[in-house]
Amino acid sequence: MRRTRASLYSDSVFNWLFLEIDARPPLARAPTRRTLQGVSRRAWSGIWIPHLLYTAMSFLKLARAFRLAGTRRFVSIAASQPVRTSYRALALGTTVGVATWLALTPHKIHLDSQVPESNVKQASAEDTTVDPATSIAFPNVMQIQSKTPIPPMSLVGVGVRTVSFIGLKVYSVGFYADLNNPAIKVPLDMSPENKVKYIVRNTSCVVRIIPTRSTNFTHLRDAFMRSLQARLGAGIKDGSITEAIAQSVSGPMRKLKSLFPNSPFAKHTPLDIYLAAPVPGKPRALVFRDLGTIEDDWVATELVLNYFEGEGPSPPLKATVLENLKSFEK
């Protein structure tokens, strides 16, 4: 089968491109990152100028080849119009300009220079609390990024979630709360158990979960659903939850179940569960970072209170929170 002139020229252009990659002279090849540390710009320009000149000439060859690859009609039309831009002048002008700037700039290049210390916020040991069971650190103050201003959250306690029958450490959990909320009043003589219930019901809180090993979001979802269903059943049994409330929470619980993807929950990746402060006339929002939001007073409040009822998912968390709240008053 006969090939057209354009296809023959195209093949020659691409063959030239592949051959040119390894045909560059040694000085025209780009130096490595390591060889440039501490080298002055004047010396650096002596290495790079041949490379830039060679690249410019290669560009001219490529442009000329593509111009020849066009049809005869295209060449005739292009030739009839004035050429306003010279490829050669443009390439050489750019090369000379860059080379001049490199040669005349006196200071040194430090490719691996460090960011000035004044611009780096260093976290000290006093800024975090470490879970002794897992060595996972939690910031003592959490600032949540949001479109609406959210006050800083104070760390109240940390603990580990363990699968009891095999002693497997699943995740570390930290409990945060807005303890500076002017709307809350916590007397010193209130019991720690009542203090934590009051705080959860009356101000914003965060539960931060950090897995000790890679797991799956479905495991966490199933644990949340089991705990809520158990609390719902117990409330119906003792009469604290009416049939109307039980029916109203069925929708939010189904939505909660649908939030969690069937995907990996990576090791040491925090999941923040934010419980918004109560607003009169509106349901409380429970926000799962990057997953979604549930708006229901009972579901939002009871999921957080679950950590402090009975033994809870993490007895060490409950113990540290109650201990730290003994001396808290507001």
C-alpha positions in Angstrom: 0.0 0.0 0.0 1.4 3.4 -1.0 1.9 6.0 1.7 1.2 9.7 1.4 4.0 12.3 1.7 2.4 13.6 4.9 2.6 10.2 6.6 6.2 9.7 5.5 7.1 13.0 7.0 5.2 12.2 10.2 7.2 9.0 10.6 10.5 10.8 10.1 9.5 13.5 12.7 8.7 10.9 15.4 11.8 8.8 14.6 13.9 12.0 14.9 12.2 12.7 18.3 13.1 9.4 19.7 16.7 9.5 18.4 17.3 13.0 19.7 16.5 12.0 23.3 19.8 10.1 23.6 21.8 12.2 21.1 22.3 15.2 23.4 26.0 16.0 24.3 26.9 15.5 27.9 26.9 19.2 28.8 23.4 19.6 27.3 21.8 17.1 29.6 20.1 18.5 32.6 22.2 18.1 35.8 20.8 16.3 38.7 19.3 17.9 41.9 22.2 16.8 44.0 24.9 18.4 41.8 23.3 21.8 42.0 23.3 22.2 45.8 25.2 25.4 46.8 26.2 26.2 43.2 26.1 29.8 42.2 23.8 31.0 39.5 26.8 32.1 37.4 28.4 28.7 37.5 24.9 27.1 37.1 24.4 29.0 33.9 27.6 27.5 32.5 26.0 24.1 32.8 22.5 25.0 31.6 23.3 27.4 28.7 24.4 24.6 26.3 21.4 22.6 27.2 19.1 25.5 26.4 20.8 26.3 23.1 20.6 22.7 22.1 16.9 22.6 23.0 16.2 25.7 21.0 17.9 24.3 17.9 16.0 21.0 18.3 12.8 23.0 18.5 13.6 24.7 15.2 14.2 21.3 13.6 10.9 20.0 14.8 9.0 23.1 13.7 10.6 22.9 10.2 9.7 19.2 9.9 6.1 19.8 10.8 5.9 22.7 8.3 7.2 20.3 5.5 4.7 17.6 6.6 1.7 19.8 5.5 -0.1 19.4 2.1 1.0 21.4 -0.9 -2.1 23.5 -0.7 -1.4 24.4 2.9 2.2 25.5 2.0 1.0 27.6 -0.9 -1.6 29.4 1.3 0.8 30.0 4.1 3.5 31.3 1.7 1.0 33.9 0.4 0.6 35.4 3.8 3.2 37.6 5.5 5.1 35.8 8.3 4.8 37.9 11.4 6.7 35.7 13.8 10.1 34.2 13.3 10.5 30.9 15.0 14.3 31.3 15.0 14.2 34.8 16.5 11.7 33.7 19.1 13.7 30.7 20.2 17.1 32.4 20.2 15.7 35.5 22.0 14.2 33.4 24.8 17.4 31.4 25.2 19.6 34.5 25.3 17.2 36.2 27.8 17.2 33.2 30.2 21.0 32.7 29.9 21.6 36.4 30.6 19.4 36.4 33.7 21.2 33.3 35.1 24.6 34.7 34.4 24.1 38.1 36.0 22.2 37.0 39.1 24.9 36.9 41.9 23.3 35.0 44.7 23.3 31.2 45.2 20.6 28.6 44.7 19.8 26.3 47.6 17.4 23.7 46.2 17.1 21.9 49.5 17.0 24.9 51.8 14.6 24.7 54.7 11.6 26.8 55.4 12.5 29.6 57.9 11.7 28.6 61.4 9.5 31.6 62.0 7.0 30.3 59.4 6.8 26.8 60.8 4.5 26.0 63.7 6.2 23.4 65.8 4.0 21.1 68.0 5.5 20.5 71.4 4.8 17.7 73.8 2.6 20.1 75.9 0.3 20.6 72.9 -0.8 16.9 72.8 -2.0 14.1 75.0 -0.9 10.6 74.2 -3.1 7.5 74.6 -0.8 5.3 76.7 -2.3 2.1 75.3 -1.6 3.0 71.6 0.9 5.9 71.7 -1.5 7.9 69.4 -1.4 11.6 70.2 -4.4 13.9 70.4 -4.1 17.7 70.3 -5.2 19.3 73.5 -7.1 22.0 71.6 -9.0 21.3 68.3 -9.8 24.1 65.9 -12.4 22.9 63.4 -12.3 24.4 59.9 -15.8 25.5 58.9 -17.7 28.1 56.8 -19.4 29.1 60.1 -17.2 29.9 63.0 -16.8 27.1 65.5 -15.1 27.7 68.9 -12.0 25.8 69.9 -12.7 22.4 71.4 -10.8 21.3 74.6 -9.7 17.7 75.0 -11.5 16.2 78.0 -10.1 12.6 77.8 -8.7 9.8 75.7 -9.0 6.0 75.7 -8.7 2.9 73.6 -11.4 0.7 72.1 -10.6 -3.0 72.6 -12.3 -6.1 71.4 -12.6 -7.8 74.8 -12.6 -11.5 73.9 -9.3 -11.3 72.0 -7.8 -8.1 73.5 -7.4 -6.5 70.1 -6.9 -2.7 70.1 -9.2 -1.3 67.5 -8.9 2.4 67.8 -8.0 5.3 70.1 -10.8 7.8 70.8 -10.7 11.3 72.2 -13.6 13.4 73.6 -13.6 17.1 73.0 -16.1 19.8 74.2 -16.6 23.5 74.0 -16.1 24.1 77.8 -15.9 27.9 77.3 -19.5 28.1 76.0 -21.1 30.9 78.1 -24.5 29.1 78.0 -23.3 26.2 80.2 -23.3 26.3 83.9 -21.5 23.4 85.7 -21.3 23.6 89.5 -18.3 22.0 91.2 -20.5 19.7 93.4 -22.2 18.1 90.4 -21.1 14.4 89.9 -18.7 13.7 87.0 -21.4 11.4 85.4 -23.9 14.2 85.4 -21.3 16.7 84.3 -20.5 14.8 81.1 -24.2 14.2 80.4 -24.9 17.9 80.9 -22.0 18.9 78.6 -23.1 16.6 75.8 -26.7 17.8 75.9 -25.9 21.5 76.1 -22.8 22.4 74.1 -20.9 21.3 71.0 -18.7 18.2 71.3 -16.3 16.1 69.1 -15.5 12.4 69.2 -12.2 11.8 67.3 -11.6 8.2 66.3 -8.1 7.1 65.1 -7.8 3.4 64.1 -4.7 1.5 65.3 -4.7 -0.6 62.2 -6.4 -0.5 58.8 -10.0 -1.6 59.0 -13.2 -0.9 57.1 -15.9 1.8 57.6 -18.6 -0.9 57.7 -17.2 -2.2 61.0 -17.6 1.2 62.6 -21.0 1.6 61.1 -22.2 -1.7 62.5 -20.9 -0.9 65.9 -22.8 2.5 65.9 -26.0 0.9 64.7 -25.9 -1.9 67.4 -25.3 0.6 70.2 -28.2 2.9 69.0 -30.6 0.0 68.5 -29.7 -1.3 72.0 -30.3 2.1 73.6 -33.6 2.5 71.6 -34.8 -0.9 72.8 -33.9 -0.1 76.4 -35.7 3.2 76.3 -38.8 1.7 74.9 -38.7 -1.0 77.6 -38.3 1.4 80.5 -40.8 3.9 79.0 -38.4 6.8 78.5 -38.9 6.6 74.7 -42.4 6.8 73.3 -43.6 5.0 70.3 -43.8 8.3 68.4 -40.1 9.0 69.1 -39.2 5.4 68.1 -40.9 5.9 64.8 -39.4 9.4 64.2 -35.8 8.1 64.6 -36.1 5.2 62.2 -35.4 7.5 59.2 -32.3 9.2 60.7 -31.0 5.8 61.7 -31.4 4.5 58.1 -29.5 7.5 56.8 -26.8 7.0 59.4 -26.3 3.5 58.1 -26.1 4.7 54.5 -23.4 7.3 55.3 -20.5 4.9 55.7 -18.9 3.6 52.5 -17.8 0.0 52.0 -14.2 1.2 51.8 -11.0 1.0 53.9 -10.6 3.1 57.0 -6.8 3.7 56.9 -4.6 3.3 59.9 -4.0 6.5 62.0 -6.5 8.4 59.9 -8.7 10.5 62.2 -12.5 10.5 61.8 -14.1 13.5 63.6 -17.7 13.2 64.7 -19.0 16.7 65.5 -22.1 17.3 67.6 -23.3 20.8 67.1 -24.6 22.9 70.0 -28.4 22.8 70.4 -30.3 25.6 68.7 -33.9 26.3 69.8 -36.4 25.1 67.1 -33.9 23.1 65.1 -32.8 19.4 65.4 -29.2 18.9 66.5 -26.7 18.1 63.8 -24.2 15.2 64.0 -21.5 15.7 61.3 -19.3 12.9 60.2 -16.3 14.5 58.6 -16.2 13.8 54.8 -19.1 11.4 55.1 -22.3 13.3 55.8 -24.7 14.8 58.4 -27.6 13.5 60.5 -30.1 15.9 61.9 -32.0 14.4 64.8 -31.9 15.2 68.5 -32.1 11.7 69.7 -29.7 10.1 67.3 -27.1 12.9 67.6 -27.1 13.0 71.4 -27.4 9.3 72.1 -24.5 8.3 69.8 -22.2 10.5 71.8 -23.7 9.6 75.2 -23.2 5.9 74.4 -19.5 6.4 75.2 -20.3 7.3 78.8 -23.2 4.9 79.6 -22.2 1.6 81.4 -18.8 0.5 80.3 -19.3 2.1 76.9 -17.2 1.3 73.8 -14.0 2.5 75.6 -13.9 2.1 79.5 -10.5 4.0 79.6 -12.1 6.9 77.8 -14.9 7.1 80.2 -12.5 6.8 83.2 -10.3 9.7 82.0 -13.2 11.9 81.1 -14.9 11.5 84.5 -11.6 11.9 86.3 -10.8 15.2 84.5 -14.3 16.5 85.1 -14.2 16.1 88.9 -12.5 19.5 89.4 -14.2 21.2 86.5 -16.8 24.0 87.2 -18.2 26.8 85.2 
